[in-house]
Every structure is written in C-alpha cells, then in structure tokens.
Amino acid sequence: MAFLARLRQRLPLGRTRNNNDGDGDGDGDAGGNAQQQPSGSAAEEPPVCRICLCGDETAPLISPCKCRGTNAKVHLACLNTWRRASANARSLRECLTCGHVYDTRKSQLALMLDSQWAVPVATGVAIGAAAHVVAIIAAIVCGSIGNAATRIYHAMYLYPPWRNWTWAWAVRLAAALDTAVVATVLLGVIGFAHAIYIKYQQHPQHFLRYSAVPLVMLANSHGGAAVRVFSAIGLWVGYHSAFKCTRSLASYALMRWGETILEVHD
C-alpha cells in the first residue's frame, strides 16, 4: 500500500515534467520557425503592383508615394487608371493612403489642359462643330437652310424680325441667324430625345406610366411653346453631357501624354 501511494505521487510529477519538456521543445521550435519565416518569405517574394498584383514582367514598377510594404510599388498605367476612375477628386493629385502629393513632370500640353478654361472652351468647340454638322444635314434634307428655318419657325410659332430685312448687307446676316436657329433648335431636340431615351432605359415601366403621357399631352396642347421648352432642356442636358465627356478626355490626355509621375526617393 505504501508502494502504491508513492507511485501515485510520482506519476503526476512525471507526466507534468514530460509535458513541460514537450511544450518547451514545441515552443522553441515554433519560436525558431516564427523568427525565420518572415525573413525567408520577405527575401523570396518579389515586389508586385498594389493594384493588379502583377510583377515587373509587363511594365516597370515605381514608388510614386511614401507607402511601404505591399503598397509600395505600382505600375504607372494601373495608377493612372485608378486616378481616372476614382470618385474622389483628390486621387488625381495625391495618394489617399499616405497623403503624399505626386511629383509630376509636365509637358506643354499639360500646362494647357490644366487651365481652368481648357475644358469649357473645348466643350464649346465640340458643340459648335456638332451644330455645323446638324445644320448641313438639315440643309441637305430640306433643300436649303432657309427652308429648314422656315419649317422650324412655323413649328415653334416664331416670326423673327430679320426675315423682313431687305438690305444687301443684311441678307447674309439673316442667313447666318437662320443657320444658328436651325442648329440650336435641332441640337436641343436631339439632346432632349437622348435624355428621354436614357430615362426610358433606366426605368421603362415608370417612364411609360408617369412621364410619357404628360409629355405627349404637353406637346399636343402647347405646340410650339412645348418645343421651345424641350429644346432648352435638351441644350442644357447636352451641354452637361458634352462637358463631362470633354473633361474625361482631357483627363485621359493629361495622364497619357501631358504628365509623368516621378518616383519618390528617400
């Protein structure tokens, strides 16, 4: 009995000693692996682009900001695509993660595109070119620009005073005014029709139920006045659409040919 009592006292101590020895060996191995693993993985893994996660086999990797770790490197093309697609305007000039303002080298084209008047002027030129094209098509369809203007004046119940001018120098001015009216009205109608088509594509049932019938009734009851309103709305919508398109093209041209983001050197 005394022997069994001594054996019971020794067994827990032996097991505890073995477990402690085993845990100590395990902890030592884990600690050694934990210390060796990061250094080995860091030495083996090459840098990749933080956007597309590809290496430098397709394009060189640069460090445009002060981000470190996996965000340190990026392809210039991937960065420019991200800058254009970002809804935050700050993304165009700085990194939103570290706040570093990009160092850029700008060309003469970039200096022109950075002007506050570049996009509005380009939008006006594009609208003017579209107006000339519309006026030419209307003149071909109606036989002359005067016939096209006459039809528009009758449809909108307009009676411009320059139609009664008889001076020799005023005839050309009257023709120019007719051309401007034809181009403006047709552009407005086209812009309004495009806006209506977009609304129909977004919500077909809602448009047919709540918008189509009131528009038809308005055009039927007010005639020329409704056409004027539709044309004005179409011009407004068309200008904003052209402005957004021009701004997007200017941003693409600026990133593609106008400026180059330089690499940050510590």
C-alpha positions as a Markdown table, in Angstrom:
| # | Residue | x | y | z |
|---|---|---|---|---|
| 1 | Met | 0.0 | 0.0 | 0.0 |
| 2 | Ala | 2.8 | 2.4 | 0.8 |
| 3 | Phe | 4.4 | 1.5 | -2.6 |
| 4 | Leu | 1.1 | 2.3 | -4.4 |
| 5 | Ala | 0.8 | 5.6 | -2.6 |
| 6 | Arg | 4.4 | 6.6 | -3.6 |
| 7 | Leu | 3.6 | 5.5 | -7.2 |
| 8 | Arg | 0.5 | 7.7 | -7.4 |
| 9 | Gln | 2.5 | 10.7 | -6.1 |
| 10 | Arg | 5.2 | 10.2 | -8.7 |
| 11 | Leu | 3.0 | 9.7 | -11.8 |
| 12 | Pro | 1.6 | 13.3 | -12.0 |
| 13 | Leu | 5.0 | 14.7 | -11.4 |
| 14 | Gly | 6.5 | 12.6 | -14.2 |
| 15 | Arg | 3.7 | 13.5 | -16.6 |
| 16 | Thr | 3.9 | 17.2 | -15.8 |
| 17 | Arg | 7.7 | 17.1 | -16.3 |
| 18 | Asn | 7.3 | 15.3 | -19.7 |
| 19 | Asn | 4.5 | 17.7 | -20.8 |
| 20 | Asn | 6.6 | 20.7 | -19.8 |
| 21 | Asp | 9.6 | 19.3 | -21.6 |
| 22 | Gly | 7.5 | 18.7 | -24.7 |
| 23 | Asp | 5.9 | 22.1 | -24.6 |
| 24 | Gly | 9.3 | 23.7 | -24.1 |
| 25 | Asp | 10.6 | 21.9 | -27.2 |
| 26 | Gly | 7.5 | 22.8 | -29.1 |
| 27 | Asp | 7.7 | 26.5 | -28.1 |
| 28 | Gly | 11.3 | 26.6 | -29.0 |
| 29 | Asp | 10.6 | 25.1 | -32.5 |
| 30 | Ala | 7.7 | 27.5 | -33.1 |
| 31 | Gly | 9.7 | 30.5 | -31.9 |
| 32 | Gly | 12.5 | 29.5 | -34.2 |
| 33 | Asn | 10.2 | 29.0 | -37.2 |
| 34 | Ala | 8.4 | 32.3 | -36.4 |
| 35 | Gln | 11.7 | 34.1 | -36.4 |
| 36 | Gln | 13.0 | 32.5 | -39.6 |
| 37 | Gln | 9.8 | 32.5 | -41.7 |
| 38 | Pro | 9.3 | 36.3 | -42.2 |
| 39 | Ser | 12.9 | 36.8 | -43.2 |
| 40 | Gly | 12.8 | 33.9 | -45.7 |
| 41 | Ser | 9.4 | 35.0 | -47.2 |
| 42 | Ala | 10.5 | 38.6 | -47.5 |
| 43 | Ala | 13.6 | 37.6 | -49.3 |
| 44 | Glu | 11.8 | 35.2 | -51.7 |
| 45 | Glu | 8.7 | 37.3 | -52.6 |
| 46 | Pro | 9.4 | 39.9 | -55.4 |
| 47 | Pro | 7.5 | 43.2 | -55.3 |
| 48 | Val | 4.2 | 43.3 | -57.0 |
| 49 | Cys | 1.8 | 46.1 | -58.2 |
| 50 | Arg | -0.6 | 47.1 | -55.4 |
| 51 | Ile | -3.5 | 47.4 | -57.9 |
| 52 | Cys | -3.2 | 44.5 | -60.4 |
| 53 | Leu | -0.9 | 42.3 | -58.1 |
| 54 | Cys | 1.4 | 41.6 | -61.1 |
| 55 | Gly | 5.2 | 41.9 | -61.1 |
| 56 | Asp | 7.5 | 43.9 | -63.3 |
| 57 | Glu | 7.3 | 41.4 | -66.2 |
| 58 | Thr | 4.7 | 43.5 | -68.0 |
| 59 | Ala | 5.8 | 47.0 | -67.0 |
| 60 | Pro | 8.3 | 48.7 | -64.6 |
| 61 | Leu | 7.2 | 49.2 | -61.0 |
| 62 | Ile | 7.6 | 52.6 | -59.4 |
| 63 | Ser | 7.2 | 54.1 | -55.9 |
| 64 | Pro | 5.0 | 57.2 | -56.5 |
| 65 | Cys | 4.3 | 57.9 | -52.8 |
| 66 | Lys | 5.6 | 57.1 | -49.4 |
| 67 | Cys | 3.6 | 54.0 | -48.8 |
| 68 | Arg | 5.6 | 51.0 | -47.7 |
| 69 | Gly | 5.1 | 47.2 | -47.7 |
| 70 | Thr | 2.8 | 45.7 | -50.2 |
| 71 | Asn | 1.6 | 49.2 | -51.2 |
| 72 | Ala | 5.0 | 50.5 | -52.1 |
| 73 | Lys | 5.1 | 49.5 | -55.8 |
| 74 | Val | 2.6 | 50.1 | -58.6 |
| 75 | His | 2.5 | 50.2 | -62.4 |
| 76 | Leu | 2.2 | 53.7 | -63.8 |
| 77 | Ala | -0.6 | 52.6 | -66.2 |
| 78 | Cys | -2.6 | 51.0 | -63.3 |
| 79 | Leu | -2.1 | 54.1 | -61.1 |
| 80 | Asn | -3.4 | 56.4 | -63.9 |
| 81 | Thr | -6.4 | 54.1 | -64.5 |
| 82 | Trp | -7.2 | 54.3 | -60.8 |
| 83 | Arg | -6.8 | 58.1 | -60.7 |
| 84 | Arg | -9.3 | 58.5 | -63.6 |
| 85 | Ala | -11.8 | 56.0 | -62.2 |
| 86 | Ser | -11.8 | 57.3 | -58.6 |
| 87 | Ala | -14.8 | 59.3 | -57.5 |
| 88 | Asn | -12.6 | 61.4 | -55.1 |
| 89 | Ala | -11.0 | 64.4 | -56.9 |
| 90 | Arg | -8.0 | 64.2 | -54.5 |
| 91 | Ser | -6.9 | 60.9 | -56.1 |
| 92 | Leu | -5.8 | 62.8 | -59.2 |
| 93 | Arg | -3.1 | 64.7 | -57.3 |
| 94 | Glu | -2.2 | 62.7 | -54.2 |
| 95 | Cys | -2.2 | 59.3 | -52.6 |
| 96 | Leu | -5.2 | 58.9 | -50.3 |
| 97 | Thr | -3.4 | 56.4 | -48.1 |
| 98 | Cys | -0.3 | 58.3 | -47.1 |
| 99 | Gly | -1.3 | 61.8 | -48.3 |
| 100 | His | 1.8 | 62.3 | -50.4 |
| 101 | Val | 1.3 | 64.7 | -53.3 |
| 102 | Tyr | 2.6 | 63.1 | -56.5 |
| 103 | Asp | 5.7 | 64.6 | -58.0 |
| 104 | Thr | 5.0 | 65.1 | -61.7 |
| 105 | Arg | 6.9 | 66.3 | -64.8 |
| 106 | Lys | 4.5 | 68.3 | -67.0 |
| 107 | Ser | 4.7 | 69.0 | -70.7 |
| 108 | Gln | 3.4 | 72.0 | -72.6 |
| 109 | Leu | 0.2 | 70.0 | -73.3 |
| 110 | Ala | -0.3 | 69.5 | -69.5 |
| 111 | Leu | 0.0 | 73.3 | -68.9 |
| 112 | Met | -2.7 | 73.9 | -71.5 |
| 113 | Leu | -5.0 | 71.2 | -70.1 |
| 114 | Asp | -4.5 | 72.4 | -66.5 |
| 115 | Ser | -6.1 | 75.8 | -67.4 |
| 116 | Gln | -9.5 | 76.4 | -65.9 |
| 117 | Trp | -10.8 | 77.4 | -69.4 |
| 118 | Ala | -9.5 | 74.4 | -71.3 |
| 119 | Val | -12.5 | 72.1 | -70.7 |
| 120 | Pro | -15.2 | 74.8 | -71.2 |
| 121 | Val | -13.5 | 76.1 | -74.4 |
| 122 | Ala | -13.1 | 72.5 | -75.8 |
| 123 | Thr | -16.8 | 71.8 | -75.0 |
| 124 | Gly | -17.9 | 74.9 | -76.8 |
| 125 | Val | -15.8 | 74.0 | -79.8 |
| 126 | Ala | -17.2 | 70.5 | -79.9 |
| 127 | Ile | -20.8 | 71.8 | -79.6 |
| 128 | Gly | -20.1 | 74.3 | -82.4 |
| 129 | Ala | -18.8 | 71.5 | -84.7 |
| 130 | Ala | -21.8 | 69.4 | -83.9 |
| 131 | Ala | -24.1 | 72.4 | -84.7 |
| 132 | His | -22.4 | 72.9 | -88.1 |
| 133 | Val | -22.9 | 69.2 | -88.9 |
| 134 | Val | -26.6 | 69.3 | -87.9 |
| 135 | Ala | -27.1 | 72.5 | -90.0 |
| 136 | Ile | -25.6 | 70.9 | -93.0 |
| 137 | Ile | -27.7 | 67.8 | -92.7 |
| 138 | Ala | -30.9 | 69.9 | -92.3 |
| 139 | Ala | -30.0 | 71.9 | -95.4 |
| 140 | Ile | -29.5 | 68.8 | -97.4 |
| 141 | Val | -32.8 | 67.2 | -96.2 |
| 142 | Cys | -34.9 | 70.4 | -96.7 |
| 143 | Gly | -33.1 | 71.7 | -99.8 |
| 144 | Ser | -31.6 | 74.8 | -98.2 |
| 145 | Ile | -31.0 | 76.2 | -94.8 |
| 146 | Gly | -33.8 | 78.8 | -95.4 |
| 147 | Asn | -36.4 | 76.0 | -96.0 |
| 148 | Ala | -35.3 | 74.3 | -92.8 |
| 149 | Ala | -35.5 | 77.5 | -90.8 |
| 150 | Thr | -39.0 | 78.2 | -92.3 |
| 151 | Arg | -40.3 | 74.8 | -91.1 |
| 152 | Ile | -38.8 | 75.3 | -87.6 |
| 153 | Tyr | -40.3 | 78.8 | -87.4 |
| 154 | His | -43.7 | 77.5 | -88.3 |
| 155 | Ala | -43.5 | 74.6 | -85.8 |
| 156 | Met | -42.4 | 76.9 | -83.0 |
| 157 | Tyr | -44.6 | 79.9 | -83.9 |
| 158 | Leu | -41.7 | 82.2 | -84.3 |
| 159 | Tyr | -41.5 | 85.2 | -86.5 |
| 160 | Pro | -38.0 | 86.6 | -86.4 |
| 161 | Pro | -37.6 | 90.2 | -87.5 |
| 162 | Trp | -34.6 | 89.5 | -89.7 |
| 163 | Arg | -36.8 | 87.7 | -92.2 |
| 164 | Asn | -38.1 | 91.1 | -93.3 |
| 165 | Trp | -34.7 | 92.7 | -93.8 |
| 166 | Thr | -34.1 | 93.8 | -97.4 |
| 167 | Trp | -30.7 | 95.4 | -97.2 |
| 168 | Ala | -28.0 | 93.8 | -99.2 |
| 169 | Trp | -25.6 | 93.5 | -96.2 |
| 170 | Ala | -28.4 | 92.1 | -94.0 |
| 171 | Val | -29.2 | 89.2 | -96.2 |
| 172 | Arg | -26.1 | 87.3 | -95.2 |
| 173 | Leu | -26.6 | 88.2 | -91.6 |
| 174 | Ala | -30.2 | 86.9 | -91.8 |
| 175 | Ala | -28.9 | 83.6 | -93.4 |
| 176 | Ala | -26.4 | 83.2 | -90.6 |
| 177 | Leu | -29.1 | 83.8 | -88.0 |
| 178 | Asp | -31.3 | 81.2 | -89.6 |
| 179 | Thr | -28.4 | 78.7 | -89.6 |
| 180 | Ala | -27.8 | 79.4 | -85.9 |
| 181 | Val | -31.5 | 78.9 | -85.0 |
| 182 | Val | -31.8 | 75.7 | -87.0 |
| 183 | Ala | -28.6 | 74.2 | -85.4 |
| 184 | Thr | -29.6 | 75.3 | -81.9 |
| 185 | Val | -33.1 | 74.0 | -82.0 |
| 186 | Leu | -32.2 | 70.7 | -83.6 |
| 187 | Leu | -29.4 | 70.1 | -81.2 |
| 188 | Gly | -31.8 | 70.8 | -78.3 |
| 189 | Val | -34.4 | 68.4 | -79.7 |
| 190 | Ile | -31.7 | 65.7 | -80.2 |
| 191 | Gly | -30.4 | 66.3 | -76.7 |
| 192 | Phe | -33.9 | 66.1 | -75.2 |
| 193 | Ala | -34.7 | 62.9 | -77.2 |
| 194 | His | -31.4 | 61.3 | -75.9 |
| 195 | Ala | -32.2 | 62.2 | -72.3 |
| 196 | Ile | -35.7 | 60.7 | -72.7 |
| 197 | Tyr | -34.2 | 57.6 | -74.2 |
| 198 | Ile | -31.8 | 57.2 | -71.2 |
| 199 | Lys | -34.7 | 57.7 | -68.7 |
| 200 | Tyr | -36.7 | 55.0 | -70.6 |
| 201 | Gln | -33.8 | 52.6 | -70.5 |
| 202 | Gln | -33.3 | 53.1 | -66.7 |
| 203 | His | -37.0 | 52.7 | -65.7 |
| 204 | Pro | -39.2 | 51.6 | -68.7 |
| 205 | Gln | -42.4 | 50.9 | -66.8 |
| 206 | His | -42.1 | 54.0 | -64.6 |
| 207 | Phe | -41.4 | 56.2 | -67.7 |
| 208 | Leu | -44.3 | 54.8 | -69.7 |
| 209 | Arg | -46.7 | 55.2 | -66.7 |
| 210 | Tyr | -45.8 | 58.6 | -65.3 |
| 211 | Ser | -43.8 | 60.5 | -68.0 |
| 212 | Ala | -44.7 | 59.5 | -71.5 |
| 213 | Val | -48.4 | 60.6 | -71.3 |
| 214 | Pro | -47.8 | 64.0 | -69.7 |
| 215 | Leu | -45.1 | 64.8 | -72.3 |
| 216 | Val | -47.4 | 63.9 | -75.2 |
| 217 | Met | -50.2 | 65.9 | -73.7 |
| 218 | Leu | -47.9 | 68.9 | -73.2 |
| 219 | Ala | -46.7 | 68.8 | -76.8 |
| 220 | Asn | -50.3 | 68.4 | -78.1 |
| 221 | Ser | -51.7 | 71.3 | -76.0 |
| 222 | His | -48.9 | 73.9 | -76.2 |
| 223 | Gly | -47.4 | 73.0 | -79.6 |
| 224 | Gly | -44.6 | 75.5 | -80.4 |
| 225 | Ala | -44.1 | 76.6 | -76.8 |
| 226 | Ala | -43.5 | 72.9 | -75.7 |
| 227 | Val | -40.9 | 72.5 | -78.5 |
| 228 | Arg | -39.1 | 75.6 | -77.1 |
| 229 | Val | -39.1 | 74.1 | -73.6 |
| 230 | Phe | -38.0 | 70.7 | -74.9 |
| 231 | Ser | -35.2 | 72.3 | -76.9 |
| 232 | Ala | -33.9 | 74.4 | -74.0 |
| 233 | Ile | -33.9 | 71.3 | -71.7 |
| 234 | Gly | -32.1 | 69.3 | -74.4 |
| 235 | Leu | -29.4 | 72.0 | -74.8 |
| 236 | Trp | -28.8 | 72.1 | -71.0 |
| 237 | Val | -28.6 | 68.3 | -70.8 |
| 238 | Gly | -26.5 | 68.1 | -73.9 |
| 239 | Tyr | -24.0 | 70.7 | -72.7 |
| 240 | His | -23.5 | 68.9 | -69.4 |
| 241 | Ser | -23.0 | 65.6 | -71.2 |
| 242 | Ala | -20.5 | 67.1 | -73.6 |
| 243 | Phe | -18.8 | 68.8 | -70.7 |
| 244 | Lys | -18.4 | 65.5 | -68.8 |
| 245 | Cys | -17.1 | 63.7 | -71.9 |
| 246 | Thr | -14.7 | 66.5 | -72.7 |
| 247 | Arg | -13.4 | 66.5 | -69.1 |
| 248 | Ser | -12.9 | 62.8 | -69.2 |
| 249 | Leu | -11.0 | 63.0 | -72.5 |
| 250 | Ala | -8.9 | 65.9 | -71.2 |
| 251 | Ser | -8.0 | 63.9 | -68.0 |
| 252 | Tyr | -7.0 | 60.9 | -70.2 |
| 253 | Ala | -4.9 | 63.1 | -72.5 |
| 254 | Leu | -3.3 | 64.7 | -69.4 |
| 255 | Met | -2.3 | 61.4 | -67.9 |
| 256 | Arg | -1.4 | 59.7 | -71.2 |
| 257 | Trp | 0.7 | 62.5 | -72.8 |
| 258 | Gly | 0.7 | 65.5 | -70.6 |
| 259 | Glu | 2.4 | 64.5 | -67.3 |
| 260 | Thr | 4.6 | 61.7 | -65.9 |
| 261 | Ile | 4.5 | 60.8 | -62.2 |
| 262 | Leu | 8.1 | 60.7 | -60.8 |
| 263 | Glu | 9.4 | 58.1 | -58.4 |
| 264 | Val | 9.9 | 59.1 | -54.8 |
| 265 | His | 13.5 | 58.8 | -53.5 |
| 266 | Asp | 14.2 | 58.8 | -49.8 |
